[in-house]
Amino acid sequence: MDAPLHGKTALVTGASGGVGLLAARALAQTGADLYLTGLNPASLNGVAEEIRKDFAAAIDVHTGNPANDTDAEAIAMACGDAAIFFNCSGNLPSGTIDDIGDGQWRKSWEAAVFAPLNLCREMLGHMSDAGQGLVVLVIDSPAAPDAGDICATVAGGALKALVKALGKSTPQGVKMLGLMTNRTIDAASFSMAVSRLACEPERFATGSLITVKDVNA
């Protein structure tokens, strides 16, 4: 019997580690082939080889920085037939507004906000042409605004607004969702949520902001 996602291809950003790697492995285990993106070619190729061995998935690797619109366009062109897009990029530092300097703000927001914004623009266009698709932004921010975790709070607020706004205008057959971590990751629960969400996106309305607990309920 075929796995639930057999015949589908998923694009996963930030796939060389962290939640991106968890998402990529969960999707491969559920039967999807993969497009993996990241900044470090050696790390990304190593991850791809391990996933191929474990799940016999077909995997293509694409390096680049989607915060740069030229790279985002190139990645989306190469991965334009993906039916599923999980954005897992971003590593947001914790701390107060006095703790985090200008350089940290800009670097973290490039990965966590501008990269998904650019790829959403590109991938929604491809999915609109295909008449189907699922976009999930993994949002690593506190459950409630927290001055002690200000960078993730503000970046998370931007991504939540992006999901809600784009969710009101997604093309027919395309769904946009935000998967919120609330700054807490349990690997097994998160992986299960990724698999279930990819297999059963119809459980949630487009533009919904949901937690791992919501998906696994």
SULDA-V512492 format. One record per residue. N is the residue number from 1. RES is the residue in three letters. PSI is psi in degrees with one decimal (* if undefined). OMEGA is omega in whole degrees, 0 to 359 (none if undefined). Layout:
N	RES	PSI	OMEGA
N	RES	PSI	OMEGA
This chain:
1	MET	135.0	180
2	ASP	147.2	174
3	ALA	156.5	187
4	PRO	-33.8	183
5	LEU	15.0	179
6	HIS	132.9	179
7	GLY	-5.1	178
8	LYS	151.8	177
9	THR	137.2	181
10	ALA	137.5	172
11	LEU	126.9	179
12	VAL	123.2	177
13	THR	159.0	181
14	GLY	34.4	192
15	ALA	-5.1	184
16	SER	-5.9	178
17	GLY	175.9	175
18	GLY	-143.2	183
19	VAL	-28.4	178
20	GLY	-42.6	177
21	LEU	-41.9	177
22	LEU	-44.1	180
23	ALA	-43.9	181
24	ALA	-44.9	180
25	ARG	-39.2	180
26	ALA	-41.9	180
27	LEU	-39.6	177
28	ALA	-40.8	179
29	GLN	-28.3	181
30	THR	2.5	171
31	GLY	-3.1	183
32	ALA	147.5	164
33	ASP	163.8	191
34	LEU	143.6	159
35	TYR	123.3	181
36	LEU	134.9	177
37	THR	154.0	178
38	GLY	-179.3	184
39	LEU	-22.7	186
40	ASN	106.0	184
41	PRO	-41.3	183
42	ALA	-47.0	180
43	SER	-42.8	183
44	LEU	-40.9	178
45	ASN	-34.9	176
46	GLY	-43.5	177
47	VAL	-45.0	181
48	ALA	-42.5	181
49	GLU	-41.1	178
50	GLU	-42.0	181
51	ILE	-39.5	177
52	ARG	-43.4	181
53	LYS	-40.0	186
54	ASP	-33.5	189
55	PHE	1.2	178
56	ALA	33.8	179
57	ALA	146.8	170
58	ALA	127.8	186
59	ILE	131.5	170
60	ASP	141.8	182
61	VAL	135.3	180
62	HIS	115.7	179
63	THR	151.5	180
64	GLY	170.7	180
65	ASN	100.7	183
66	PRO	-11.6	173
67	ALA	-21.0	172
68	ASN	122.4	187
69	ASP	-26.6	177
70	THR	-43.8	177
71	ASP	-40.7	179
72	ALA	-42.8	179
73	GLU	-41.5	180
74	ALA	-42.9	178
75	ILE	-45.1	182
76	ALA	-36.2	177
77	MET	-41.8	181
78	ALA	-26.8	186
79	CYS	22.4	189
80	GLY	-17.7	180
81	ASP	4.5	179
82	ALA	130.9	178
83	ALA	-16.6	184
84	ILE	136.2	177
85	PHE	113.8	174
86	PHE	115.2	175
87	ASN	118.1	182
88	CYS	19.6	184
89	SER	154.2	175
90	GLY	135.8	176
91	ASN	92.7	191
92	LEU	124.0	181
93	PRO	145.5	174
94	SER	160.7	179
95	GLY	170.4	180
96	THR	176.0	180
97	ILE	-26.3	177
98	ASP	-20.2	182
99	ASP	-27.8	191
100	ILE	121.0	182
101	GLY	171.4	183
102	ASP	-43.2	181
103	GLY	-40.9	178
104	GLN	-42.4	178
105	TRP	-50.6	186
106	ARG	-42.9	180
107	LYS	-44.5	182
108	SER	-37.0	179
109	TRP	-30.1	174
110	GLU	-48.3	183
111	ALA	-40.4	190
112	ALA	-22.3	184
113	VAL	-55.5	185
114	PHE	-36.2	179
115	ALA	-52.0	178
116	PRO	-34.1	178
117	LEU	-47.3	180
118	ASN	-43.4	182
119	LEU	-33.0	175
120	CYS	-44.9	179
121	ARG	-47.3	184
122	GLU	-48.4	185
123	MET	-35.2	176
124	LEU	-33.0	176
125	GLY	-46.5	178
126	HIS	-42.5	181
127	MET	-34.2	176
128	SER	-42.5	179
129	ASP	-37.0	181
130	ALA	-19.8	181
131	GLY	15.7	179
132	GLN	157.2	176
133	GLY	160.6	178
134	LEU	125.0	175
135	VAL	125.5	178
136	VAL	119.5	173
137	LEU	118.9	174
138	VAL	119.3	187
139	ILE	108.8	183
140	ASP	83.5	181
141	SER	161.5	180
142	PRO	154.9	179
143	ALA	-33.4	178
144	ALA	151.5	179
145	PRO	133.2	187
146	ASP	113.4	180
147	ALA	-21.6	178
148	GLY	-5.7	177
149	ASP	56.3	195
150	ILE	-37.7	183
151	CYS	-46.0	179
152	ALA	-35.1	178
153	THR	-48.1	184
154	VAL	-42.5	177
155	ALA	-42.4	178
156	GLY	-39.2	178
157	GLY	-39.5	178
158	ALA	-43.6	181
159	LEU	-38.1	177
160	LYS	-42.8	178
161	ALA	-38.2	179
162	LEU	-45.6	180
163	VAL	-46.6	181
164	LYS	-43.5	182
165	ALA	-48.5	180
166	LEU	-29.4	178
167	GLY	-22.5	179
168	LYS	-12.0	185
169	SER	17.6	180
170	THR	142.4	180
171	PRO	160.6	177
172	GLN	127.6	177
173	GLY	-4.9	182
174	VAL	136.7	182
175	LYS	138.7	180
176	MET	125.1	182
177	LEU	152.8	173
178	GLY	123.6	179
179	LEU	109.2	187
180	MET	132.2	179
181	THR	-22.1	187
182	ASN	28.8	177
183	ARG	20.1	178
184	THR	124.2	180
185	ILE	120.6	166
186	ASP	117.5	190
187	ALA	-46.5	183
188	ALA	-43.7	181
189	SER	-41.8	179
190	PHE	-44.7	180
191	SER	-41.3	177
192	MET	-41.7	181
193	ALA	-40.6	178
194	VAL	-47.7	180
195	SER	-46.4	183
196	ARG	-39.9	181
197	LEU	-40.3	179
198	ALA	-32.7	182
199	CYS	-29.1	187
200	GLU	53.7	182
201	PRO	-19.7	181
202	GLU	-11.3	178
203	ARG	-19.8	186
204	PHE	141.2	178
205	ALA	146.3	178
206	THR	139.6	185
207	GLY	1.9	182
208	SER	144.6	171
209	LEU	117.7	188
210	ILE	158.3	177
211	THR	167.8	175
212	VAL	-40.3	179
213	LYS	-39.8	177
214	ASP	-44.9	184
215	VAL	-39.9	185
216	ASN	-3.7	181
217	ALA	*	none
